[in-house]
Amino acid sequence: MKKFFMLIICAAFVNIFGACGAQKEVPQEMINDFVTLNSGFNMPRLGFGTWTLDDDTAEDCVYFALKVGYRLIDTARYYGNEVGVGRGIRRAIDDGIAKREEIFITSKIMPGNYNSPDATIDNSLKSLNLDYIDLMLIHQPGYNDEEVYRALERGVKAGKIRSIGISNYYTPRDFDRIKNIATIVPAVVQNENHIYYQNNELQAYVKKFGTVIESWYPFGGRGNTKKIFSNEIIQSLAKKYSKSPAQIILRWQIQAGYVAIPGSSNKNHIAENFNVFDFRLTADEMNLIRGLNKNRRFENW
Ligand SMILES: NC(=O)c1ccc[n+]([C@@H]2O[C@H](COP(=O)([O-])OP(=O)(O)OC[C@H]3O[C@@H](n4cnc5c(N)ncnc54)[C@H](OP(=O)(O)O)[C@@H]3O)[C@@H](O)[C@H]2O)c1
């Protein structure tokens, strides 16, 4: 009988954490590994990305991500899943998994697509069913992006948004174009950033303004993950630490001072990607990975 109950408990555990197996208990201070933004708010260094997830999948995966410990969720108006993301968050709050103030939610406005960026902020709040958004970004450069940034600043003043930033601005010049018209310096630049395309120079430049680089495509994105996971150095570190290549890459991202938001619709992967707080890469290993940079992007937007 005792054996039977043990089996049930093990089955439930595997069901929650998937084939990646036992998650060690993670020290609380490591789960709360965050960076303080120039806005004064804390942002977790590891989050969950929701691009390509439809509303139902997003609801399910966001709820699961919060359950396994994530406190940063990334969405965008363009993804069409703010409603699902909002539902997953609400369900987690209602179930006592996390309080609203412990969760950091990012959304984005695409310039050019909307007549009124102010109304778009309200629409995002409505879709997400939230009183405020932690971070709102201009999704990418566009003909009226400076006007969109001013709307984000109005959103901050109105208490609808806490921190603001930009996405897909890759050079100091791109960054300065927005900073120079801003009354609030961007807190975050969210860019494609992975082992083969490292935002080192931009990171060094924006650091002066207290701005943080957040990495989209930490694994190269769908269809490219093998090119990143099969890298020999990543493979050998995975072996050394008994971790997966994905976990080595996320550990590198965090230690390099980036915020990373891996995306997934696979619960085993979602749990695995959060299990990176029980080991540390050495300075030499960090440099080895830094040396993999080829300045090669997978996308061109
Ligand atoms: N600002 C922007 O313009 C922009 C652009 C792109 C993305 N983003 C944001 O950045 C997030 C991350 O980008 P992304 O999701 O497109 O790409 P990604 O995180 O680099 O890679 C996602 C791919 O990796 C796979 N994967 C995830 N964890 C894995 C693991 N542990 N082992 C093996 N495979 C794994 C996923 O497959 P499974 O689903 O099977 O796990 C999926 O195919 C997005 O979700 C979005 O929130 C922003």
The ligand as a MOL file (V3000), in Angstrom:
LIG
                    3D

  0  0  0     0  0            999 V3000
M  V30 BEGIN CTAB
M  V30 COUNTS 48 52 0 0 0
M  V30 BEGIN ATOM
M  V30 1 N 10.3590 42.1000 -28.9990 0
M  V30 2 C 10.3630 41.2960 -30.0270 0
M  V30 3 O 10.3790 41.7110 -31.1940 0
M  V30 4 C 10.3280 39.8210 -29.7940 0
M  V30 5 C 10.5670 38.9470 -30.8630 0
M  V30 6 C 10.5500 37.5930 -30.6210 0
M  V30 7 C 10.2720 37.1190 -29.3620 0
M  V30 8 N 10.0150 37.9860 -28.3210 0 CHG=1
M  V30 9 C 9.7440 37.4890 -26.9540 0
M  V30 10 O 10.8220 36.6580 -26.5800 0
M  V30 11 C 10.3270 35.3750 -26.2070 0
M  V30 12 C 11.3700 34.3210 -26.5450 0
M  V30 13 O 11.4520 34.1400 -27.9290 0
M  V30 14 P 10.8700 32.8380 -28.6460 0
M  V30 15 O 9.9040 32.1820 -27.7310 0
M  V30 16 O 10.3560 33.2470 -29.9720 0 CHG=-1
M  V30 17 O 12.1770 31.9860 -28.9050 0
M  V30 18 P 13.1870 31.1760 -27.9380 0
M  V30 19 O 12.7980 31.3620 -26.5110 0
M  V30 20 O 14.5630 31.4950 -28.3540 0
M  V30 21 O 12.9510 29.6960 -28.4060 0
M  V30 22 C 11.7030 29.0670 -28.3490 0
M  V30 23 C 11.9160 27.6840 -28.9140 0
M  V30 24 O 12.7460 26.9580 -28.0020 0
M  V30 25 C 12.1290 25.7300 -27.6690 0
M  V30 26 N 12.4720 25.4460 -26.2820 0
M  V30 27 C 12.1700 26.1860 -25.1730 0
M  V30 28 N 12.7150 25.6370 -24.0890 0
M  V30 29 C 13.3810 24.5170 -24.4900 0
M  V30 30 C 14.1260 23.5250 -23.8150 0
M  V30 31 N 14.3260 23.5900 -22.5100 0
M  V30 32 N 14.6530 22.5090 -24.5490 0
M  V30 33 C 14.4520 22.4380 -25.8950 0
M  V30 34 N 13.7500 23.3570 -26.5940 0
M  V30 35 C 13.2150 24.3920 -25.8980 0
M  V30 36 C 10.6510 25.9870 -27.8690 0
M  V30 37 O 9.9890 24.7840 -28.1790 0
M  V30 38 P 8.8550 24.1770 -27.1970 0
M  V30 39 O 7.6500 25.0760 -27.3050 0
M  V30 40 O 8.6580 22.8200 -27.7320 0
M  V30 41 O 9.4470 24.1960 -25.8200 0
M  V30 42 C 10.6410 26.9050 -29.0800 0
M  V30 43 O 10.7540 26.1630 -30.2780 0
M  V30 44 C 9.0090 35.2650 -26.9880 0
M  V30 45 O 8.2000 34.2310 -26.4910 0
M  V30 46 C 8.4740 36.6470 -26.8340 0
M  V30 47 O 7.8600 36.8170 -25.5750 0
M  V30 48 C 10.0620 39.3280 -28.5330 0
M  V30 END ATOM
M  V30 BEGIN BOND
M  V30 1 1 1 2
M  V30 2 2 2 3
M  V30 3 1 2 4
M  V30 4 1 4 5
M  V30 5 2 4 48
M  V30 6 2 5 6
M  V30 7 1 6 7
M  V30 8 2 7 8
M  V30 9 1 8 9
M  V30 10 1 8 48
M  V30 11 1 9 10
M  V30 12 1 9 46
M  V30 13 1 10 11
M  V30 14 1 11 12
M  V30 15 1 11 44
M  V30 16 1 12 13
M  V30 17 1 13 14
M  V30 18 2 14 15
M  V30 19 1 14 16
M  V30 20 1 14 17
M  V30 21 1 17 18
M  V30 22 2 18 19
M  V30 23 1 18 20
M  V30 24 1 18 21
M  V30 25 1 21 22
M  V30 26 1 22 23
M  V30 27 1 23 24
M  V30 28 1 23 42
M  V30 29 1 24 25
M  V30 30 1 25 26
M  V30 31 1 25 36
M  V30 32 1 26 27
M  V30 33 1 26 35
M  V30 34 2 27 28
M  V30 35 1 28 29
M  V30 36 1 29 30
M  V30 37 2 29 35
M  V30 38 1 30 31
M  V30 39 2 30 32
M  V30 40 1 32 33
M  V30 41 2 33 34
M  V30 42 1 34 35
M  V30 43 1 36 37
M  V30 44 1 36 42
M  V30 45 1 37 38
M  V30 46 2 38 39
M  V30 47 1 38 40
M  V30 48 1 38 41
M  V30 49 1 42 43
M  V30 50 1 44 45
M  V30 51 1 44 46
M  V30 52 1 46 47
M  V30 END BOND
M  V30 END CTAB
M  END
